[in-house]
Amino acid sequence: MLTINVAVLLAVIVFFRLRRPTHSRSRFDEKMTVVIVLALGVLLAPTPVGQGILEILGQLASGVTQASR
C-alpha cells in the first residue's frame, strides 16, 4: 500500500500554485493559497524540520537585531 505524507503533498501543491503568474489569480485563489500554506505550517511546526526552521529563523532575527544596534 502506498502512503503519502500530507505535509509533502501540501508542499508540492504550494510549489505549483506559487509558480503560476500572479496577475491571473482571483481573490479566492489567493485565499486558498494562504489557507494551504497555513495548513502546511501547522503540519511542519511540531516536526524536527519545523523546529530546525524555527531555530534558523530565530538566529537570523537575533543577528539582524544585533547588527542594527
C-alpha positions in Angstrom: 0.0 0.0 0.0 1.3 3.4 -0.9 1.4 6.0 1.8 2.0 9.7 1.3 2.9 12.4 3.8 0.3 15.1 3.9 3.0 17.8 4.6 4.9 16.7 1.4 1.7 16.8 -0.6 0.9 20.3 0.6 4.4 21.4 -0.1 4.1 20.2 -3.7 0.7 21.9 -4.1 2.1 25.2 -2.7 5.1 25.0 -5.1 3.0 24.6 -8.2 0.5 27.2 -7.1 3.2 29.8 -6.5 4.8 29.1 -9.8 1.8 30.4 -11.7 1.7 34.1 -12.8 0.3 36.4 -10.1 -1.7 38.6 -12.5 -4.2 36.0 -13.4 -5.2 35.0 -9.8 -8.6 35.6 -8.3 -9.1 36.6 -4.7 -10.5 33.2 -4.0 -7.3 31.6 -5.5 -5.1 33.8 -3.3 -7.1 33.0 -0.2 -6.9 29.3 -1.0 -3.1 29.5 -1.3 -2.9 31.2 2.1 -5.0 28.5 3.7 -2.9 25.8 2.2 0.3 27.5 3.3 -1.1 27.9 6.8 -2.0 24.2 6.9 1.5 23.3 5.8 2.9 25.4 8.6 0.7 23.7 11.2 1.8 20.3 9.9 5.5 21.2 9.9 5.7 23.1 13.2 5.9 20.1 15.6 8.3 18.1 13.4 12.1 18.2 13.6 12.2 20.0 10.3 9.9 22.7 11.6 11.9 23.1 14.8 15.1 23.4 12.7 13.4 26.1 10.6 12.3 27.9 13.8 15.8 27.8 15.2 17.4 29.1 12.0 14.8 32.0 11.7 15.4 32.8 15.4 19.2 33.0 14.9 18.6 35.2 11.8 16.3 37.5 13.6 18.8 37.7 16.5 21.6 38.5 14.1 19.6 41.3 12.4 18.7 42.8 15.7 22.3 42.8 16.9 23.5 44.2 13.6 21.1 47.1 13.8 22.5 48.3 17.2 
